[in-house]
Amino acid sequence: MTQDDQYLRLLSIFHYVVAGMAALFSLVPTIHVAVGIGLVSGAFTDPKEPFPFALVGWFLIAFGSIFIACGFTFAVCLFLAGRFLDQRRRYLFCLVMAGVACMFMPFGTVLGIFTIVMLLKENVKAQFGVTGEQAVSPSSPTSAS
């Protein structure tokens, strides 16, 4: 096992850990969804109150649900990137997810930078079966004219 293999294995494990943290942090808007449900059901309002809080409740439910769905999507994609790193498959997906992971500060930033540095090495590209030309741009069909 070479040193690059060990580094890729560690990066794969760290992708799993950061994906778990991202999934956990994506549950924070659950509070907003719960408050929105309470407002829609009328649990927090006085029946004599003239202002309709249902609209605010639906707003909280919608945006909370969207943030939760986006967070879980990010976590699943990060988990898959770790799996693909371990299997040495889908080079471009791993590279793109490393860039996206940089937005999840501070852990994702560190993980993304180390992953990008590893994936740009020529011998790591060879393990993924990617030549230098394939890594830069997708192959385009040539016209027979």
MOZIUR-V350862 format. One record per helix or strand of 2 or more residues. SS is the DSSP state (2 for helix, 1 for strand). FROM is the first residue (numbers start at 1). TO is the last residue. If there is no record, write none. Layout:
BEGIN
<<SS:FROM:TO> <SS:FROM:TO>>
END
This chain:
BEGIN
<<2:3:25> <2:30:41> <2:54:87> <2:91:101> <2:107:119> <2:122:128> <2:132:136>>
END
